[in-house]
């Protein structure tokens, strides 16, 4: 169980970072360097997509192991759609040091 939780914590942070990088590419690079934007879009988008899928699957697995309520699982899954929210989830729901 500890390895699963540790993997989920890592994926949560990486998914949040990839989401921000994807937005950064879209908002900062596209207006000024459209050719670089197009080059970066596929690898960044693919990485984020894979991390998103891993986040959702691990959330379901960890949620079932920790017997999260439907509300808690919903909050954790909703966090994958909101920028910076996966960092909050990692601190609030996945912190094992407290």
KOLDOMAR-801153 format. One record per atom (N, C-alpha, C): residue number from 1; residue in three letters; chain; z, y, x. Coordinates in Angstrom, 2 decimals, decimal comma. Layout:
BEGIN
 resi resn chain      c3      c2      c1
  NUM  ALA     A       Z       Y       X
...
REM end
This chain:
BEGIN
 resi resn chain      c3      c2      c1
    1  UNK     A    0,00   -1,20    0,82
    1  UNK     A    0,00    0,00    0,00
    1  UNK     A    0,00    1,25    0,85
    2  UNK     A    0,74    1,22    1,98
    2  UNK     A    0,83    2,40    2,84
    2  UNK     A   -0,54    2,77    3,40
    3  UNK     A   -1,34    1,76    3,79
    3  UNK     A   -2,68    2,04    4,33
    3  UNK     A   -3,58    2,65    3,26
    4  UNK     A   -3,46    2,17    2,03
    4  UNK     A   -4,25    2,71    0,94
    4  UNK     A   -3,89    4,17    0,68
    5  UNK     A   -2,61    4,47    0,67
    5  UNK     A   -2,15    5,84    0,46
    5  UNK     A   -2,59    6,74    1,61
    6  UNK     A   -2,48    6,25    2,83
    6  UNK     A   -2,90    7,02    4,00
    6  UNK     A   -4,41    7,29    3,95
    7  UNK     A   -5,18    6,30    3,55
    7  UNK     A   -6,64    6,48    3,41
    7  UNK     A   -6,95    7,51    2,34
    8  UNK     A   -6,22    7,46    1,23
    8  UNK     A   -6,45    8,42    0,15
    8  UNK     A   -6,11    9,84    0,60
    9  UNK     A   -5,02    9,99    1,35
    9  UNK     A   -4,66   11,32    1,86
    9  UNK     A   -5,77   11,87    2,74
   10  UNK     A   -6,30   11,04    3,62
   10  UNK     A   -7,38   11,47    4,51
   10  UNK     A   -8,64   11,83    3,73
   11  UNK     A   -9,00   11,00    2,78
   11  UNK     A  -10,20   11,27    1,98
   11  UNK     A  -10,00   12,53    1,13
   12  UNK     A   -8,80   12,76    0,62
   12  UNK     A   -8,53   13,96   -0,17
   12  UNK     A   -8,76   15,22    0,65
   13  UNK     A   -8,27   15,22    1,87
   13  UNK     A   -8,46   16,38    2,75
   13  UNK     A   -9,93   16,54    3,13
   14  UNK     A  -10,58   15,45    3,52
   14  UNK     A  -11,98   15,52    3,91
   14  UNK     A  -12,88   15,92    2,75
   15  UNK     A  -12,57   15,46    1,55
   15  UNK     A  -13,35   15,83    0,37
   15  UNK     A  -13,21   17,32    0,10
   16  UNK     A  -12,00   17,84    0,24
   16  UNK     A  -11,79   19,27    0,06
   16  UNK     A  -12,55   20,10    1,08
   17  UNK     A  -12,53   19,66    2,33
   17  UNK     A  -13,25   20,37    3,38
   17  UNK     A  -14,75   20,31    3,12
   18  UNK     A  -15,26   19,14    2,75
   18  UNK     A  -16,70   19,02    2,51
   18  UNK     A  -17,14   19,89    1,34
   19  UNK     A  -16,29   20,02    0,34
   19  UNK     A  -16,59   20,88   -0,82
   19  UNK     A  -16,71   22,34   -0,37
   20  UNK     A  -15,79   22,77    0,47
   20  UNK     A  -15,83   24,14    0,96
   20  UNK     A  -17,03   24,37    1,88
   21  UNK     A  -17,38   23,39    2,70
   21  UNK     A  -18,56   23,51    3,56
   21  UNK     A  -19,82   23,59    2,71
   22  UNK     A  -19,88   22,80    1,66
   22  UNK     A  -21,04   22,83    0,76
   22  UNK     A  -21,18   24,21    0,11
   23  UNK     A  -20,07   24,76   -0,37
   23  UNK     A  -20,10   26,11   -0,94
   23  UNK     A  -20,46   27,15    0,11
   24  UNK     A  -19,91   27,01    1,31
   24  UNK     A  -20,22   27,94    2,39
   24  UNK     A  -21,70   27,93    2,72
   25  UNK     A  -22,28   26,75    2,77
   25  UNK     A  -23,72   26,64    3,03
   25  UNK     A  -24,51   27,33    1,92
   26  UNK     A  -24,07   27,14    0,69
   26  UNK     A  -24,79   27,71   -0,43
   26  UNK     A  -24,63   29,24   -0,50
   27  UNK     A  -23,43   29,73   -0,28
   27  UNK     A  -23,17   31,15   -0,45
   27  UNK     A  -23,43   32,00    0,79
   28  UNK     A  -23,22   31,45    1,96
   28  UNK     A  -23,34   32,24    3,17
   28  UNK     A  -24,64   32,02    3,93
   29  UNK     A  -25,15   30,80    3,92
   29  UNK     A  -26,35   30,50    4,72
   29  UNK     A  -27,62   30,72    3,89
   30  UNK     A  -27,63   30,29    2,65
   30  UNK     A  -28,85   30,35    1,84
   30  UNK     A  -29,44   31,76    1,73
   31  UNK     A  -28,65   32,79    1,47
   31  UNK     A  -29,27   34,12    1,31
   31  UNK     A  -29,90   34,67    2,59
   32  UNK     A  -29,37   34,27    3,74
   32  UNK     A  -29,82   34,86    4,99
   32  UNK     A  -30,75   33,96    5,81
   33  UNK     A  -30,57   32,66    5,71
   33  UNK     A  -31,36   31,70    6,48
   33  UNK     A  -31,79   30,54    5,58
   34  UNK     A  -32,73   30,77    4,66
   34  UNK     A  -33,11   29,70    3,72
   34  UNK     A  -33,63   28,43    4,38
   35  UNK     A  -34,30   28,55    5,52
   35  UNK     A  -34,83   27,35    6,18
   35  UNK     A  -33,70   26,51    6,77
   36  UNK     A  -32,66   27,14    7,28
   36  UNK     A  -31,49   26,41    7,80
   36  UNK     A  -30,72   25,79    6,63
   37  UNK     A  -30,63   26,53    5,53
   37  UNK     A  -29,96   26,03    4,33
   37  UNK     A  -30,58   24,71    3,87
   38  UNK     A  -31,90   24,67    3,82
   38  UNK     A  -32,59   23,46    3,36
   38  UNK     A  -32,36   22,30    4,32
   39  UNK     A  -32,28   22,60    5,60
   39  UNK     A  -32,03   21,56    6,60
   39  UNK     A  -30,62   20,98    6,46
   40  UNK     A  -29,66   21,84    6,18
   40  UNK     A  -28,26   21,42    6,10
   40  UNK     A  -27,88   20,82    4,75
   41  UNK     A  -28,64   21,15    3,72
   41  UNK     A  -28,25   20,75    2,36
   41  UNK     A  -28,11   19,24    2,20
   42  UNK     A  -29,07   18,46    2,67
   42  UNK     A  -29,02   17,01    2,47
   42  UNK     A  -27,83   16,36    3,18
   43  UNK     A  -27,62   16,58    4,48
   43  UNK     A  -26,48   15,91    5,12
   43  UNK     A  -25,13   16,36    4,57
   44  UNK     A  -25,00   17,65    4,28
   44  UNK     A  -23,73   18,13    3,73
   44  UNK     A  -23,52   17,58    2,32
   45  UNK     A  -24,58   17,63    1,51
   45  UNK     A  -24,48   17,13    0,14
   45  UNK     A  -24,21   15,64    0,07
   46  UNK     A  -24,87   14,89    0,93
   46  UNK     A  -24,67   13,44    0,96
   46  UNK     A  -23,24   13,10    1,40
   47  UNK     A  -22,77   13,79    2,42
   47  UNK     A  -21,39   13,56    2,89
   47  UNK     A  -20,39   13,87    1,79
   48  UNK     A  -20,58   15,00    1,14
   48  UNK     A  -19,66   15,37    0,07
   48  UNK     A  -19,73   14,38   -1,09
   49  UNK     A  -20,93   13,94   -1,42
   49  UNK     A  -21,07   12,98   -2,51
   49  UNK     A  -20,36   11,67   -2,23
   50  UNK     A  -20,50   11,18   -1,02
   50  UNK     A  -19,81    9,93   -0,65
   50  UNK     A  -18,30   10,11   -0,64
   51  UNK     A  -17,84   11,24   -0,12
   51  UNK     A  -16,39   11,51   -0,12
   51  UNK     A  -15,85   11,69   -1,54
   52  UNK     A  -16,64   12,29   -2,41
   52  UNK     A  -16,24   12,46   -3,80
   52  UNK     A  -16,07   11,09   -4,48
   53  UNK     A  -17,04   10,22   -4,28
   53  UNK     A  -16,95    8,87   -4,86
   53  UNK     A  -15,75    8,12   -4,30
   54  UNK     A  -15,54    8,22   -2,99
   54  UNK     A  -14,39    7,56   -2,37
   54  UNK     A  -13,08    8,13   -2,93
   55  UNK     A  -13,03    9,44   -3,13
   55  UNK     A  -11,83   10,08   -3,68
   55  UNK     A  -11,52    9,54   -5,07
   56  UNK     A  -12,53    9,48   -5,92
   56  UNK     A  -12,31    8,99   -7,29
   56  UNK     A  -11,87    7,53   -7,28
   57  UNK     A  -12,55    6,69   -6,52
   57  UNK     A  -12,18    5,27   -6,47
   57  UNK     A  -10,76    5,07   -5,91
   58  UNK     A  -10,45    5,79   -4,83
   58  UNK     A   -9,10    5,67   -4,26
   58  UNK     A   -8,04    6,23   -5,20
   59  UNK     A   -8,37    7,29   -5,93
   59  UNK     A   -7,42    7,83   -6,90
   59  UNK     A   -7,10    6,79   -7,97
   60  UNK     A   -8,11    6,09   -8,43
   60  UNK     A   -7,88    5,05   -9,43
   60  UNK     A   -7,05    3,90   -8,86
   61  UNK     A   -7,34    3,49   -7,63
   61  UNK     A   -6,58    2,41   -7,01
   61  UNK     A   -5,12    2,82   -6,75
   62  UNK     A   -4,94    3,98   -6,14
   62  UNK     A   -3,58    4,44   -5,84
   62  UNK     A   -2,82    4,70   -7,14
   63  UNK     A   -3,50    5,28   -8,12
   63  UNK     A   -2,85    5,53   -9,41
   63  UNK     A   -2,35    4,27  -10,08
   64  UNK     A   -3,13    3,20   -9,99
   64  UNK     A   -2,69    1,94  -10,59
   64  UNK     A   -1,54    1,32   -9,80
   65  UNK     A   -1,59    1,42   -8,46
   65  UNK     A   -0,51    0,86   -7,63
   65  UNK     A    0,80    1,62   -7,81
   66  UNK     A    0,70    2,96   -7,90
   66  UNK     A    1,92    3,78   -8,05
   66  UNK     A    2,32    3,98   -9,51
   67  UNK     A    1,54    3,39  -10,41
   67  UNK     A    1,80    3,47  -11,85
   67  UNK     A    1,92    4,92  -12,32
   68  UNK     A    0,90    5,72  -11,94
   68  UNK     A    0,84    7,10  -12,38
   68  UNK     A    0,60    7,14  -13,88
   69  UNK     A    1,13    8,16  -14,54
   69  UNK     A    0,86    8,36  -15,96
   69  UNK     A   -0,59    8,80  -16,11
   70  UNK     A   -1,10    8,74  -17,32
   70  UNK     A   -2,47    9,18  -17,59
   70  UNK     A   -2,64   10,65  -17,24
   71  UNK     A   -1,60   11,44  -17,50
   71  UNK     A   -1,64   12,87  -17,20
   71  UNK     A   -1,75   13,11  -15,69
   72  UNK     A   -0,94   12,42  -14,91
   72  UNK     A   -0,97   12,58  -13,45
   72  UNK     A   -2,33   12,15  -12,90
   73  UNK     A   -2,83   11,03  -13,35
   73  UNK     A   -4,14   10,56  -12,90
   73  UNK     A   -5,22   11,58  -13,28
   74  UNK     A   -5,14   12,13  -14,47
   74  UNK     A   -6,10   13,15  -14,89
   74  UNK     A   -6,06   14,39  -14,01
   75  UNK     A   -4,86   14,82  -13,63
   75  UNK     A   -4,71   15,98  -12,75
   75  UNK     A   -5,32   15,68  -11,39
   76  UNK     A   -5,03   14,50  -10,85
   76  UNK     A   -5,56   14,11   -9,54
   76  UNK     A   -7,09   14,04   -9,58
   77  UNK     A   -7,65   13,49  -10,64
   77  UNK     A   -9,10   13,41  -10,75
   77  UNK     A   -9,73   14,79  -10,98
   78  UNK     A   -9,09   15,62  -11,77
   78  UNK     A   -9,59   16,97  -12,02
   78  UNK     A   -9,61   17,80  -10,74
   79  UNK     A   -8,68   17,53   -9,85
   79  UNK     A   -8,59   18,28   -8,59
   79  UNK     A   -9,84   18,13   -7,74
   80  UNK     A  -10,58   17,05   -7,92
   80  UNK     A  -11,79   16,85   -7,12
   80  UNK     A  -12,90   17,82   -7,53
   81  UNK     A  -12,74   18,49   -8,66
   81  UNK     A  -13,75   19,42   -9,14
   81  UNK     A  -13,44   20,88   -8,84
   82  UNK     A  -12,23   21,16   -8,39
   82  UNK     A  -11,78   22,54   -8,18
   82  UNK     A  -11,60   22,78   -6,68
   83  UNK     A  -12,23   23,82   -6,13
   83  UNK     A  -12,05   24,09   -4,70
   83  UNK     A  -10,58   24,29   -4,34
   84  UNK     A  -10,17   23,78   -3,23
   84  UNK     A   -8,81   23,84   -2,67
   84  UNK     A   -7,81   22,93   -3,40
   85  UNK     A   -8,17   22,38   -4,54
   85  UNK     A   -7,20   21,60   -5,32
   85  UNK     A   -6,83   20,28   -4,66
   86  UNK     A   -7,73   19,66   -3,91
   86  UNK     A   -7,39   18,39   -3,27
   86  UNK     A   -6,32   18,59   -2,20
   87  UNK     A   -6,26   19,79   -1,61
   87  UNK     A   -5,20   20,07   -0,64
   87  UNK     A   -3,85   20,12   -1,35
   88  UNK     A   -3,82   20,69   -2,55
   88  UNK     A   -2,61   20,73   -3,36
   88  UNK     A   -2,17   19,32   -3,76
   89  UNK     A   -3,11   18,51   -4,17
   89  UNK     A   -2,81   17,13   -4,57
   89  UNK     A   -2,24   16,35   -3,40
   90  UNK     A   -2,83   16,54   -2,23
   90  UNK     A   -2,35   15,84   -1,04
   90  UNK     A   -0,90   16,20   -0,76
   91  UNK     A   -0,54   17,46   -0,95
   91  UNK     A    0,84   17,90   -0,71
   91  UNK     A    1,79   17,46   -1,82
   92  UNK     A    1,39   17,62   -3,06
   92  UNK     A    2,30   17,38   -4,19
   92  UNK     A    2,45   15,90   -4,55
   93  UNK     A    1,35   15,17   -4,64
   93  UNK     A    1,41   13,81   -5,15
   93  UNK     A    1,36   12,73   -4,06
   94  UNK     A    0,87   13,07   -2,89
   94  UNK     A    0,69   12,06   -1,85
   94  UNK     A    1,61   12,22   -0,68
   95  UNK     A    2,52   13,17   -0,72
   95  UNK     A    3,43   13,41    0,39
   95  UNK     A    4,52   12,35    0,38
   96  UNK     A    4,53   11,52    1,41
   96  UNK     A    5,50   10,43    1,49
   96  UNK     A    6,70   10,78    2,36
   97  UNK     A    6,71   11,98    2,98
   97  UNK     A    7,82   12,35    3,85
   97  UNK     A    8,99   12,93    3,07
   98  UNK     A    8,75   13,40    1,86
   98  UNK     A    9,82   14,02    1,07
   98  UNK     A   10,66   12,97    0,36
REM end
